[in-house]
Amino acid sequence: MTGFRSLIGICLALLLALTSLSLAAARAAPRPVDRIVLCTGFGLQAIEVDASGHPTGPPHICPDGIAALAALAPAPPALPVRLLRARPLGHRARRRAACGRRPPQPRSRAPPGRIGCPPTTLSRRPRTRRPEMYLKTTLYASLIALVPALPAIAGDIAVEGAYARASSAMAQSGAAFMTLVNTGAEDDRLIAAASDAAERVELHTHVSDANGVMRMIEVEDGFPVPAHGHHDLRRGGDHVMLLGLTRPLTEGDIVGLTLTFEKAGTVEVDAPVESVRSSIGNETDMPMKGHMAH
């Protein structure tokens, strides 16, 4: 017990000695200090402030050992450490920053240049289309152009090569031609047709009378389409007749047709209007009578 008490006494004496040294150092300091914060343990940071609350020196890490705290006056309220304000940028640095370039580093001389942004920053390369963009545009245009040429399919019936003949501005009738393909195992028949391009749509064909003159008549029973076969609607033969045109059929237009089959049902067909197209098969050179010579 006696040794322990002696150790405590020595520690207190050392603490008092350090406190005395701290007070002496505070009195000898040339600058007015409200308080001196000394380290109380290893690894802690300490900072000194003056009467206005501003730090008088950089923070430092406490050394190893015992320290003391001595206050010469009531401690001022805690104030946040004021951040140092950066030096305002000059005219050249602001211009470089506005142009999207990094301002010059401190103590570095800005490169000479003319007023305004450097040409490499202001000027932009001309926007040119890349080759793949041209390829995409061409591909899309080709697909759009091929849409009317694609076969219309319903069930086992496919309609291929549909087109309509161009008409004059005063014409009251027109005609559409195509190939009907039956891929099924049963015969089918085209029994009706409709279009918004005409008031009435009929299925017509040409027959020769006793005088050898070709006449155009309506086929009320429709056009048969054999199984695994096809039926051509061509000039001088079977065709779809457009009566009472609602608008002239000009080249480049699209005529929408709705074909009704006995078994396959309805097929929607887009027939482009063309002025000249070679007929399918042999065309007749015999004189014809009717709405128009197809």
Secondary structure, 3 states (H helix, E strand, C coil): CHHHHHHHHHHHHHHHHHHHHHHHHHHHCCCCCCEECCCCCCCCEECCECCCCCECCCCEECCCCCCCCEECCCCCCCCCCCCCCCCCCCHHHHHHHHCCCCCCCCCCCCCCCCCCCCHHHHCCCCCCCCHHHHHHHHHHHHHHHHCCCCCEEECCEEEEEEEEECCCCCCCEEEEEEEEEECCCCCEEEEEEEECCEEEEEEEEEEECCCCCEEEEECCCCEEECCCEEEEECCCCCEEEEEEECCCCCCCCEEEEEEEECCCEEEEEEEEEECCCCCCCCCCCCCEECCCCC
